[in-house]
Amino acid sequence: LQLVESGGGLVQPGGSLRLSCAASESVDPVNIGWFRQDGKEREGVGYISKKTIGRTDYGDSVKGRFLAFRDNSKNTVILQMNSLQPDDTATYYCGVDEKRCPPDPAEYDYWGQGIQVPVSS
């Protein structure tokens, strides 16, 4: 399974950005995590369980601002980010865990290459 993130780039505080994570095969039977890293530990921001479970959770720092969902027609997972602030500046990654949807990034089986999102005026 290969993952490729896209959609990053400079955004002003208060702005929005949509990240995509394109998979080489269907994302329906796997769990997907969106994480970010800014020189510290990799932080989870969104967790999408496999389609049969149908659950989505968010990290506390992004609840109410970020929305994660599948675009099944394109084998793609989306992270819609709203009300962005400078603290959201990081490299964003999508990861796949075939068994479950853990908050610990060390448990994920596959990763994309990451994409930078700088939030600055």
Backbone torsions as a table, in degrees:
resi	resn	phi	psi	omega
1	LEU	NA	129.9	177.3
2	GLN	-118.0	143.0	-178.0
3	LEU	-126.4	137.7	179.2
4	VAL	-134.5	118.3	177.8
5	GLU	-86.7	149.7	175.3
6	SER	-151.8	167.0	174.9
7	GLY	101.3	0.3	-179.4
8	GLY	-75.1	175.7	178.7
9	GLY	146.3	172.0	-177.2
10	LEU	-67.7	134.5	178.0
11	VAL	-138.7	145.7	179.8
12	GLN	-81.3	153.2	175.6
13	PRO	-54.4	136.3	-176.4
14	GLY	89.8	-9.4	-177.5
15	GLY	-85.5	-179.3	-178.5
16	SER	-126.6	157.2	178.0
17	LEU	-153.4	145.1	177.9
18	ARG	-117.2	120.6	174.9
19	LEU	-98.5	145.1	174.9
20	SER	-119.8	146.5	174.2
21	CYS	-126.8	105.3	-178.4
22	ALA	-91.8	128.2	-179.8
23	ALA	-104.0	153.1	-179.0
24	SER	-78.2	-9.0	176.6
25	GLU	-149.5	178.5	-174.7
26	SER	-57.8	139.5	177.2
27	VAL	-97.9	2.2	-178.8
28	ASP	-60.4	-43.7	-173.5
29	PRO	-90.0	7.4	-177.1
30	VAL	-122.8	165.3	177.0
31	ASN	-99.9	139.6	-176.1
32	ILE	-122.0	135.6	175.7
33	GLY	-120.5	137.9	169.5
34	TRP	-102.2	128.3	-179.5
35	PHE	-129.0	163.1	173.5
36	ARG	-140.3	156.1	-177.4
37	GLN	-146.4	130.9	179.0
38	ASP	-133.6	63.3	177.2
39	GLY	78.6	0.4	179.1
40	LYS	-123.0	-153.0	177.5
41	GLU	-69.8	153.8	178.0
42	ARG	-73.2	125.0	-174.5
43	GLU	-106.0	133.1	178.0
44	GLY	-79.1	133.5	177.5
45	VAL	-116.8	-25.8	179.1
46	GLY	-153.5	141.2	-177.9
47	TYR	-132.8	122.0	179.8
48	ILE	-116.0	114.4	179.0
49	SER	-72.3	163.0	178.2
50	LYS	-55.9	156.1	-169.4
51	LYS	-58.8	-34.3	-179.1
52	THR	-67.1	-23.3	176.9
53	ILE	-92.2	-43.1	171.0
54	GLY	69.7	37.4	-178.6
55	ARG	-116.7	144.6	176.0
56	THR	-131.6	131.9	177.9
57	ASP	-127.3	163.4	-177.0
58	TYR	-135.4	152.5	172.0
59	GLY	-68.6	150.7	-175.6
60	ASP	-58.8	-34.2	-174.8
61	SER	-72.5	-13.0	-176.7
62	VAL	-123.0	-0.2	-178.7
63	LYS	-58.4	134.7	-179.3
64	GLY	85.6	-10.7	-180.0
65	ARG	-116.3	-33.0	-177.6
66	PHE	-107.3	148.9	178.3
67	LEU	-135.5	126.9	-179.3
68	ALA	-117.3	135.3	-179.2
69	PHE	-160.4	164.7	177.9
70	ARG	-90.5	145.9	164.8
71	ASP	-113.1	87.8	-168.8
72	ASN	-63.1	-28.6	-177.4
73	SER	-67.2	-17.3	-175.2
74	LYS	-122.4	12.5	-175.6
75	ASN	50.9	44.2	-172.8
76	THR	-130.1	146.4	174.4
77	VAL	-116.8	137.8	-175.1
78	ILE	-111.4	143.1	168.7
79	LEU	-123.7	104.8	177.4
80	GLN	-89.6	119.7	-175.3
81	MET	-114.5	121.7	-178.2
82	ASN	-119.8	161.7	178.3
83	SER	49.8	47.4	-177.0
84	LEU	-67.5	144.4	179.9
85	GLN	-127.8	162.1	179.2
86	PRO	-54.0	-31.7	178.1
87	ASP	-65.9	-14.7	177.6
88	ASP	-82.9	-5.6	178.5
89	THR	-60.4	123.9	-177.6
90	ALA	-175.5	173.1	165.8
91	THR	-92.9	126.9	-176.3
92	TYR	-102.0	138.1	-178.0
93	TYR	-128.2	147.6	166.3
94	CYS	-111.2	145.7	-179.3
95	GLY	-137.5	156.7	179.6
96	VAL	-122.5	131.1	171.5
97	ASP	-119.2	123.6	-173.1
98	GLU	-77.5	-21.1	-173.7
99	LYS	-99.9	-44.0	-178.1
100	ARG	-151.9	-167.8	-174.5
101	CYS	-127.0	72.6	-172.9
102	PRO	-82.8	157.5	174.6
103	PRO	-78.3	-14.6	-177.6
104	ASP	-86.0	114.1	-177.4
105	PRO	-62.8	-23.0	-179.4
106	ALA	-64.5	-18.1	-177.4
107	GLU	-88.7	-6.7	-176.5
108	TYR	-78.5	147.9	-173.1
109	ASP	-91.3	-32.8	-176.2
110	TYR	-136.3	148.9	179.4
111	TRP	-136.8	149.1	166.8
112	GLY	-80.4	178.4	-175.8
113	GLN	-81.3	-13.4	-179.3
114	GLY	92.1	153.1	178.6
115	ILE	-144.4	139.1	-174.0
116	GLN	-85.3	139.3	175.9
117	VAL	-130.8	96.1	174.0
118	PRO	-88.8	132.1	177.6
119	VAL	-114.3	110.5	-174.2
120	SER	-160.4	150.2	174.8
121	SER	-92.6	NA	NA
